[in-house]
Amino acid sequence: MAKKKKEKKGGKHMKKKELAELIIGYFRNKPEATVSAKQLYQGLKLTTHPLKMLCNDIIREMLEDNFLIESERGRFKINDKGQVLTGTFQRKSNGKNSFIPDDGGEPIFIAERNSAHAMNNDRVKVALSAKCKKKNLEGQVIEILKRANETFVGTLKVSKNYAFLLTESSTLANDIFIPKDKLKGGKDGEKAVVKITEWPEDSKNPFGQVIDVLGKAGDNTTEMHAILAEYGLPYAYPQAVEAAADKISAEISPEDYAEREDFRDVVTFTIDPKDAKDFDDALSIRSLKPGLWEVGVHIADVSHYVRENGIIDKEAVKRATSVYLVDRTVPMLPERLCNFICSLRPNEEKLAYSVIFEMDDKAEVKNYRIRHTVIKSNRRFAYEEAQEIIETGQGDYKDEILELNRLAQILREKRMSDGSIDFDRTEVRFEIDETGKPVSVYFKESKEANKLIEEFMLLANRTVAEHIGKVPKNRKPKVFPYRIHDLPDPDKLDNLNQFIARFGYKIRTGGNKADVSKSINRMLNEVRGKKEQNLVETISIRTMQKARYSIYNIGHYGLGFEYYTHFTSPIRRYPDLMVHRLLTRYLAGGRSAQADKYETLCEHSSDMEQVAASAERASIKYKQVEFMSERIGNIYEGVISGVTEWGLYVEINENKCEGMIPIRDLDNDYYDFDEKNYCLIGRRHHQKFSLGDPIKIKVAKANLVKKQLDFTLAE
């Protein structure tokens, strides 16, 4: 202590503020320099131990405040990103808004007072605030660069002198004020789509106008349209597009017959869900000689009818995918095309794009060709009908179905042994009455008939991708949309391994790709049929990256394929239509397409796929809540499917409906949330609620507006 005092008297001590200013000046004079702490001591002539320690403290604080960055271990440089960033604003109704920088940095908190009334997904410019010690970085919106032009869905509250839209969005805390002359005929209690027109700086509420009145709240069609509108998806087809489709002739011309391979006399059939109307794909099979089969995968030739950049194509690009809600399909193409002209309906001659395989008895592909064809389906099978033939060996075209199933099983076995991951999820489905009300729940399982179709679709998709993507080493592959799937994040794999260990399972988290995926498959096989199956599969899927579309091929990890694309569903997916067009162009010797154009289309298609999936989940959730609303007070066995600081999510075993036990209802103790171990632990009684635990619940509340179920503990 005496020595330190002496240093101070001798003038060798410096105040923290002074030293911080010297460090700031040093880095600002050398904006490109990356220096170690030792170099900084020398540069600032810090010779005493206390000054060096103080310097280290200041460096640590400057790293926390983002003034400095550690570019490599123990070496620092000034953060040249600057204090003004551009990116995307994300609004939350609880006021915890955030800003996502374009460079992919960590989200930055934006308090409501600093939001400049920016709306969700607006492109904004943000100034970073001076950061208080040990507090998260904050920002202030200084400019709104581009409005996301977002609309909101809610219920109209109309009184004599004014009207509001009571919003259901988790992104807006305030109701939207609507002038009476902007109601578009909307009445009190009706659901509507409203666009915000302005948000004056001194006003608590944004102002808006009604874009569309959806109908009476609680009515099934109103609610389904509200879900679509909430995700910015269309719920009506533009009349001009339908009119253009009505003008398309369904006749097959003599020229079409002449330039196509004729499969009309080969046994061909479709296998689809029992309620399907759009039949994208058909299979044909015939024996070429003993031990050699010809299997045709025939896909609706949509590109023959939908011309690029035409009015129908532009609408299809915008939609990018068909959306499948619980009770309806919102198609990518007009109904005349998807359900009539293009659909491979039985006993009708249809134009197809086909991949025809020559396979031996061991399902090895000896040869293949890709051709435009004319086909005539002999029979339309529902999955259940085909499954019965597989199980009993009796029924229409039994020989063909049984042979295709035998070949498909060999293909599947080989695919799995090569490292393809087998996620065999159970899907929840509802039986609904004519008003759209759910009357019962059933589970859609993937049986042999489903897997038969899946294997041949995978084979066709993979073959098309390899045909274009596999080129000699010195040649560059032509631009083509691939379906890609990246490797799982190693940290997530470690977390998965720790989680499944509590059930007695384990996976490999290191080694080559095939070793890891094979170990995941082994684990999924072991868990099949056990009570924790659904939970373990759900957590495993969350570990995986999302598959997406790109012209830059990195392979498909989940399937274990180096080349993969989507070719087999052009009626309902836009990437398949792109693939058809480019395939035709390249098979005719055409030049490579424009990379930027197709990558942009791939990104848009990936985005729309996620939006459609979210809307589909929301419709299922709505029907689950509607179904359970008539079962308030009932007691069910369930499993804890999620653990958060605000409560426990529980999935009912009997019907897979999920609800929450709010933490306030666990009132026998004070519970701490252990994020790492997915559990809540009571402080006094040490009762533990862990992910995957069996639990008995009572249905307490069903909120249709929020699509939310509340449970309480039954014990």
BASE-650190 format. One line per 5 residues: their letters; for each residue x, y, z of C-alpha. Coordinates in steps of 0.5 Angstrom, whole numbers, plus 500, padded with zeros to 3 digits. Layout:
N
A) X/Y/Z  ...
//
This chain:
715
MAKKK) 500/500/500  506/505/502  509/504/495  502/506/491  502/512/496
KEKKG) 509/514/494  508/513/486  502/518/487  506/523/490  511/522/485
GKHMK) 506/524/480  506/517/477  499/515/478  494/518/473  486/518/474
KKELA) 482/513/470  479/519/466  485/521/464  488/514/462  482/513/458
ELIIG) 482/519/454  490/517/452  487/510/450  482/513/446  487/518/442
YFRNK) 492/513/441  487/508/438  484/514/434  490/516/431  492/509/429
PEATV) 485/506/426  488/501/422  492/498/428  491/492/432  495/492/438
SAKQL) 497/488/444  496/490/451  504/490/452  504/495/445  499/499/449
YQGLK) 503/500/455  509/502/451  506/506/446  503/510/452  509/509/457
LTTHP) 505/506/462  511/503/466  508/502/473  504/496/475  498/500/477
LKMLC) 497/504/471  498/497/467  492/494/471  488/500/470  489/500/463
NDIIR) 487/493/463  481/495/466  479/500/461  480/496/455  475/491/458
EMLED) 470/496/459  472/499/452  470/492/449  464/491/453  462/498/450
NFLIE) 464/496/443  469/502/442  474/496/442  474/489/439  478/484/440
SERGR) 480/482/433  484/476/435  486/473/442  489/479/446  490/484/440
FKIND) 485/490/440  483/495/435  478/501/434  471/498/432  471/502/426
KGQVL) 463/500/425  462/507/427  456/509/432  451/509/426  448/503/424
TGTFQ) 443/501/419  439/495/419  432/492/421  427/494/427  423/489/430
RKSNG) 418/492/434  415/488/441  408/490/444  412/489/451  416/495/449
KNSFI) 423/491/448  424/493/441  430/491/438  435/493/432  438/488/428
PDDGG) 444/491/424  446/489/417  452/486/418  449/481/423  452/483/429
EPIFI) 448/482/436  441/485/437  441/492/440  435/494/445  431/500/443
AERNS) 427/503/448  420/505/446  422/513/447  427/512/442  424/508/437
AHAMN) 421/514/433  415/510/432  418/505/427  414/499/425  416/492/425
NDRVK) 421/490/420  422/497/418  429/499/415  432/504/420  438/508/421
VALSA) 440/507/429  445/512/433  448/508/438  448/511/445  454/512/450
KCKKK) 453/505/454  453/505/461  457/500/465  455/493/465  448/495/461
NLEGQ) 446/492/455  448/497/449  442/501/447  440/505/440  436/511/438
VIEIL) 432/511/431  435/517/427  432/515/421  426/511/418  430/509/411
KRANE) 424/504/408  417/502/411  416/495/411  409/497/409  406/493/414
TFVGT) 398/492/415  395/489/422  389/485/423  384/485/429  377/487/431
LKVSK) 374/493/430  371/497/436  366/502/433  363/508/437  359/514/435
NYAFL) 365/518/434  371/514/433  373/507/431  379/503/433  382/497/431
LTESS) 384/492/437  390/489/435  392/481/436  399/483/434  405/481/439
TLAND) 409/487/435  404/493/437  402/495/444  397/500/442  391/500/438
IFIPK) 390/503/432  385/510/431  381/510/425  377/516/422  370/514/421
DKLKG) 371/516/414  376/510/413  372/504/416  370/502/409  364/499/411
GKDGE) 367/496/417  362/495/423  363/494/431  366/487/432  368/485/425
KAVVK) 375/483/423  379/487/419  386/489/415  388/496/417  394/499/414
ITEWP) 397/505/418  397/511/415  401/516/420  404/516/427  404/523/429
EDSKN) 410/524/434  406/527/440  400/521/439  400/515/443  396/511/438
PFGQV) 398/510/430  392/512/425  390/508/420  385/506/415  381/499/413
IDVLG) 384/496/407  379/490/408  373/487/412  374/480/413  367/478/417
KAGDN) 365/477/423  370/475/429  369/467/430  366/465/424  371/460/421
TTEMH) 373/463/414  374/470/417  379/467/422  382/463/417  383/469/412
AILAE) 385/473/419  391/468/419  393/469/412  392/477/413  397/477/419
YGLPY) 402/473/415  401/478/409  399/472/405  393/473/400  386/470/401
AYPQA) 383/471/394  386/470/387  386/476/383  380/476/378  385/478/372
VEAAA) 390/472/373  384/468/374  381/470/367  388/469/364  388/462/366
DKISA) 381/461/364  383/463/357  388/457/357  386/451/352  387/444/355
EISPE) 387/441/349  394/437/347  396/439/340  399/435/334  405/438/335
DYAER) 406/436/343  404/429/341  410/429/336  415/432/340  414/428/346
EDFRD) 415/421/349  409/417/349  407/414/356  399/413/355  400/406/354
VVTFT) 404/404/360  401/403/367  401/409/371  398/412/377  398/417/382
IDPKD) 398/416/390  396/422/394  392/424/401  385/423/400  383/430/400
AKDFD) 388/432/395  385/436/388  392/438/385  396/431/383  403/434/381
DALSI) 406/427/380  405/420/378  409/413/377  409/408/372  413/402/372
RSLKP) 414/396/366  418/390/366  424/391/360  426/384/361  427/379/367
GLWEV) 431/383/372  430/390/369  425/395/370  423/402/367  420/406/373
GVHIA) 418/413/370  417/419/375  412/424/371  411/431/374  406/436/371
DVSHY) 409/440/366  407/447/369  412/451/365  408/449/358  402/453/361
VRENG) 405/458/365  410/463/361  415/466/364  414/474/366  406/473/364
IIDKE) 401/475/369  400/468/372  407/467/373  408/474/376  403/472/381
AVKRA) 406/465/382  413/469/384  409/473/389  406/467/392  412/462/391
TSVYL) 408/457/395  401/454/396  399/455/403  396/449/407  391/451/412
VDRTV) 387/446/417  381/447/412  383/450/406  389/450/401  391/457/398
PMLPE) 394/455/391  400/458/388  397/458/381  389/459/379  385/453/380
RLCNF) 383/452/373  391/450/372  392/447/379  386/443/380  384/441/372
ICSLR) 389/443/366  396/441/370  393/436/375  395/429/373  388/426/374
PNEEK) 386/419/372  383/417/365  386/424/362  391/425/357  396/430/360
LAYSV) 403/433/359  409/431/364  416/432/365  419/426/366  425/422/369
IFEMD) 425/415/367  430/410/370  432/403/368  433/399/375  435/392/376
DKAEV) 432/388/382  437/391/387  434/398/385  441/400/382  440/405/377
KNYRI) 443/403/370  441/408/366  436/414/366  433/420/361  429/426/362
RHTVI) 424/427/357  418/431/356  412/426/356  405/425/355  401/420/360
KSNRR) 395/418/362  394/416/369  390/409/370  388/410/377  388/415/383
FAYEE) 390/412/389  389/415/396  395/413/401  390/409/405  388/405/399
AQEII) 395/404/396  397/402/404  392/397/404  394/393/397  402/393/400
ETGQG) 399/390/407  394/385/404  397/384/397  390/385/394  387/390/389
DYKDE) 388/394/383  395/394/380  397/390/386  403/387/382  406/394/380
ILELN) 405/397/387  408/391/390  414/392/386  415/399/386  414/399/394
RLAQI) 420/393/394  424/398/390  423/404/394  425/400/401  432/398/398
LREKR) 433/405/396  431/408/403  435/403/406  441/405/402  440/412/403
MSDGS) 439/411/411  446/407/411  449/413/407  447/418/413  441/420/411
IDFDR) 437/423/417  430/419/419  425/424/422  419/421/422  414/426/425
TEVRF) 407/425/427  403/430/424  396/433/428  390/433/423  383/435/425
EIDET) 376/432/422  372/438/421  365/439/420  361/443/414  362/450/419
GKPVS) 370/449/420  369/446/427  374/441/429  370/435/432  376/430/433
VYFKE) 383/430/432  387/424/429  395/423/427  398/423/420  403/417/420
SKEAN) 408/416/414  407/409/412  410/405/407  405/408/401  408/415/403
KLIEE) 415/412/403  414/409/396  412/416/393  418/420/398  423/415/395
FMLLA) 422/416/388  421/423/389  428/424/392  431/420/387  428/424/381
NRTVA) 430/431/385  437/428/386  438/426/379  436/432/376  440/436/381
EHIGK) 446/431/379  445/432/371  446/439/371  451/440/377  456/435/376
VPKNR) 460/437/371  468/435/369  473/439/374  475/444/369  468/446/367
KPKVF) 463/451/371  456/448/373  451/452/370  446/457/374  441/452/378
PYRIH) 436/453/384  439/447/389  435/445/395  441/446/400  442/444/408
DLPDP) 448/446/412  451/442/417  448/443/425  451/448/429  457/444/433
DKLDN) 454/447/440  447/445/438  449/438/437  453/438/444  446/441/447
LNQFI) 442/436/444  447/430/447  446/433/454  439/433/453  438/426/451
ARFGY) 443/424/456  437/424/461  433/419/457  439/415/456  441/416/449
KIRTG) 447/419/446  450/421/439  456/423/436  458/430/436  464/430/432
GNKAD) 467/426/426  465/426/419  458/428/417  456/421/415  458/418/422
VSKSI) 454/424/426  448/423/422  448/415/423  449/416/430  443/421/430
NRMLN) 439/416/426  441/410/431  438/415/437  432/416/433  430/409/432
EVRGK) 432/407/439  427/413/441  421/410/437  415/408/440  417/411/447
KEQNL) 413/416/451  419/421/450  419/420/442  416/426/440  420/431/445
VETIS) 426/428/443  425/429/435  422/436/436  429/438/440  433/434/435
IRTMQ) 429/438/429  431/444/433  438/443/432  438/442/425  439/448/420
KARYS) 433/450/416  433/447/409  433/453/403  434/454/396  440/457/393
IYNIG) 444/457/386  450/456/391  450/448/392  453/446/399  449/439/399
HYGLG) 444/437/403  446/435/410  439/432/412  439/427/406  446/426/405
FEYYT) 446/428/398  451/432/395  446/435/390  439/436/391  434/440/388
HFTSP) 426/441/388  423/438/381  417/434/383  412/439/385  411/445/380
IRRYP) 404/446/382  405/448/389  412/451/389  415/456/385  423/453/385
DLMVH) 420/447/382  418/451/376  424/455/375  428/448/375  423/446/370
RLLTR) 425/452/365  432/452/366  432/444/365  429/445/358  433/451/357
YLAGG) 440/447/358  438/440/355  437/444/349  444/447/349  442/454/352
RSAQA) 447/458/356  447/459/363  442/463/366  443/470/370  446/468/377
DKYET) 443/474/381  436/474/378  436/466/380  439/467/387  434/473/389
LCEHS) 428/468/387  431/463/391  432/467/397  424/470/396  422/463/395
SDMEQ) 426/461/402  422/467/406  415/465/403  416/458/405  418/460/412
VAASA) 412/465/412  407/459/409  409/454/415  408/460/420  401/461/418
ERASI) 400/453/417  402/452/424  397/458/427  391/455/423  393/448/427
KYKQV) 394/452/434  387/456/432  383/449/431  387/446/437  384/452/442
EFMSE) 377/451/439  377/444/440  380/445/447  375/450/449  369/445/449
RIGNI) 373/441/454  375/446/460  376/443/466  378/436/463  384/433/466
YEGVI) 389/430/461  396/426/462  401/430/458  409/431/457  413/438/459
SGVTE) 414/440/452  418/447/453  421/450/460  421/458/460  422/463/466
WGLYV) 414/465/465  412/458/465  411/451/463  409/448/456  405/442/456
EINEN) 403/437/450  397/433/452  399/426/450  392/424/447  391/430/442
KCEGM) 398/433/442  394/440/444  399/444/447  398/449/453  402/453/458
IPIRD) 402/453/466  403/460/467  409/460/473  404/465/477  400/458/478
LDNDY) 405/454/481  404/458/487  407/453/492  414/455/492  418/460/488
YDFDE) 421/457/482  428/459/479  429/457/471  435/453/470  436/455/462
KNYCL) 442/450/461  438/444/464  431/446/461  428/446/468  424/450/474
IGRRH) 427/448/481  423/450/487  427/454/492  424/451/498  421/444/497
HQKFS) 426/443/491  421/440/486  423/440/479  419/441/473  424/438/467
LGDPI) 423/438/459  420/431/458  417/430/465  410/427/465  405/431/468
KIKVA) 397/431/469  394/438/467  387/441/468  384/445/462  383/452/465
KANLV) 382/457/459  382/457/452  383/464/449  381/464/441  384/471/440
KKQLD) 391/470/442  391/462/440  393/460/447  391/455/452  392/455/459
FTLAE) 393/449/464  393/448/471  397/442/475  391/437/476  395/435/483
//
